Amino acid sequence: MLDHYATTLPNGLQVLIQESHTTPVATFWLWYRVGSRNETPGTTGVSHWVEHLLFKGTQSYPSGTMMRLIDRLGGRWNAFTWKDYTAYFEVLPADRIETAVRLEADRMQHAIFDADVVASERTVIISEREGAENFPSYILREEVDALAFKAHPYRQPVIGWKEDLRAITRDDLYRHYRTYYHPGNAIAVAVGAFDTTAMAALIETAFGEIPPGPPPPPVRAVEPEQSGERRVVLRRPGGATAYLHMAYHVPAASHPDLAPLLVLDGVLSGFKGIAAFDGGGGGRSSRLYRALVDGGLATEASSALTPSADPTVFRIMATVRSGVEVAAVEAAVHGEVARLQEEPVPSSELDKVKRQALAQFVYLRDGVSRRAVALGSFAAVDRPQTLAALADAVGRVTADDVARVAGTYLLETRRTVGSYLPDGAPRRARVEQAA
Amino acid sequence: MEPTQKTVLANGIRVVTETMPQVRTASMGIWVGTGSRYEPASQHGISHFLEHLFFKGTESRSALAIAQAVDALGGQMNAFTDKEHTCYYVKVLADHLPAIVELTADMLLHSSFAPEAIEKERQVITEEIKTYEDSPDEVVQDLVVQTIWDGHPLGRSVIGTRKAVAKLTREDFVRYIERRYRPDNIVVSVAGHVTHDAVVELVERHLGGWDGRTTAQPTEVPTLSPSVAIRMKEIEQVHLCLAARGCAQEDERRYVLAVLDNVLGGGMSSRLFQEIRETRGLVYTIASYSASYREGGLFVVYAAMSPENGPEVVRLALEEIARLPGSLDEPELHRAKESLKGSIMLGLESTGSRMSKLARSELYYGRQIDFDEILGRIDAVTLEGVTAMAREIFTPDAVTMAAIGPFAARSAARADLERTFADSLHLLAPRPAVPTGA
């Protein structure tokens, strides 16, 4: 269903190509296996900062030229950094996609790390972090991750700790770039209205001559087994709403329990799109929605599992309705988890989740971008074949499998519970002072 | 066969479709020509509240049964309300379209509006309003509109106020439906693996019995009331908007404004982004956009920054705006036009975006404005046109500023921001030394 052409160049660049003629559009992505997972205390946020600097120009495309290169074609282009990877992409009219391939090959090698640019970007990135801090749900997630992991770098926020952002130097950034930006540590993904052979040749021409580079340092940290529940309560002024965020340790994407866990996630809050960060689901008939939202305890309830390179966490999140104790919401979540462990999911409900999954696999074929994200993210954290096999694996999941993974992973000893309590008193009064 | 087709049913419902044989899905939207613009002030938020209620059960289906029906098909159903429209939309595998049309029609025609469901949803909406109040980026963009269009219904937020929402009764909803949810005010738009005739047949079968006519509401062009609005909130950043007059949907110069918007704040190579983020590093987010409605439009610049950078960002943004008429040249104009054209084309990647474009074109213009026509209009934009528009809309007495930020403990920062704005407005005054060519 998601057939693609795959090859690896002699320099190690993994290439994934999928033709799609639904619209006269093409997208090119370059994924590097580097993110906050590869960072160490003191320089957290360095991967994300490097990502920003790759928009500042190369010798061939000085800053302004690079900015205009894609904009003038009306293309969409951007990048994002995650725990396991950093991804750069362009979406262009299909006949202009060559520009994107050449640009990415160029900035893999020749990005300029100018000291003045690094300095002005420091305030931009601190501003980005402060923008995220405005959202209680973000701050809570950051706290929960820092507590759920004590040894593995998944404890670090992708954007970095603020003091690290004040201290990181130009040389830190350049060293990071030179360590991780090589064909042997990258995956090129092209999806769109082009000919596969021509696209393969284009990528080979643009990237083939780049030296493979040294293998990047391995991430050796292994999170020790958790032996008791962990809790954090966050109190801050300036909000009106309380939040709950629970995280349970679960295995990496390469583990055979990925499919049953995704189905379990679907039972709790609807089967989501399998491209990373793809929303969807919604599932007003799902268990969390019914227990928490219909039950009058929360205004929003969701669960999420992002397939990851190393063992990660399965999250359950809720926005608490005012007047409701966070503890009541938490108790309701425990009730739903216990139900998953103790009673097999009825076959009609399991079928519903599988039909949602099937529809999501078809939706994935509609546009070019989501397909590229799905392919690239699975290739970065495991293998692209995992994605191709996932539809079948989900189809084979049984009610016993769901109960088994719930009983194996959603345990008190594997969980971290975070709550955010608004320090509410003066807030409304302040708003009413408005001019 | 034309990819886009339109049929008007006997009761006035307009059905527009686009056939996309290469996909296996279909996106449908049922668009009602109503939103916060059409609410009396005492019922501020009724459109959005009502949108929620249509999911809460019909004479033959409970809310849970509706949710189960959608989820069982793997469908993605939701709705949104804006100032002028309310849209109920769904994406499904194309084979499931008949089932989903039947379901949506049942929701729109036979919702029971049970009193206990209304009470429960009232709490949900109240919570939603609180969450909105915690989102300064959204609030500041509403605040600037409310300020510049003070008193006009377009100036009100879509979400409504807790006070008005607390008072709405079942009778209010029923009367509102009678006035606004009538077939002559409905567009059904479908894009995907469908044929026009099959869609028309489905809509006729399930919505053909809908009758009545919408109560006409007089149009009223909003007047500008430029001023400054500042709110305090204990957050990390200042969120700030500058607004000026834009173009109404029917204004042919909206294409000129779209090009102007692209030059100023339309992407990473735009002037505001380059100067304020790239060169000075003062913000993470800065962008401009134009919002067009039936009766009027606005041009808005939005930015978020640390409180100490606020005055500098305001001064630089106004400087960039003032500098534009004398400095825009043909190559930059050309780049902006190409960029705009490409982004419009790329916006048609999904069935959902095509469904939305079909409906909006029908709702605003009563016809399909196709891609070639849009490209032609953009190509026809001239340097003189953009320059004249910049001089016309950005005058010292026509720009409004709104800001939300941690000013309670920083009264000096607030005063500084207001003073800088007032002092910088003179930059927008026509300069006699520059020939205007008017």
Interface residues (C-beta under 8 A of the other chain):
Chain A: H21 T22 T23 P24 V25 F55 K56 S63 G64 M67 R68 D71 R72 L73 G74 G75 R76 W77 V91 L92 P93 A119 S120 E121 R122 T123 V124 I125 I126 S127 E128 E130 G131 E133 N134 F135 P136 P237 G238 G239 A240 T241 G270 F271 G280 G282 G283 R284 S285 S286 Y289 R290 V293 D294 G296 T299 T319 R321 S322 K352 R355 Q356 A357 L358 A359 Q360 V362 Y363 R365 D366 G367 V368 S369 R427 R430 V431 Q433 A434 A435
Chain B: M20 Q22 V23 R24 T25 F55 A63 L64 I66 A67 Q68 V70 D71 A72 L73 G74 G75 Q76 M77 N78 K91 V92 L93 K120 Q123 V124 E127 E128 K130 T131 E133 D134 S135 P136 D137 V228 A229 I230 R231 M232 K233 E234 I235 E236 Q237 G267 M268 S269 Q274 R277 E278 T279 R280 G281 L282 V283 Y284 T285 A304 M305 S306 N309 R335 E338 S339 L340 K341 G342 S343 I344 M345 L346 L348 E349 S350 T351 A408
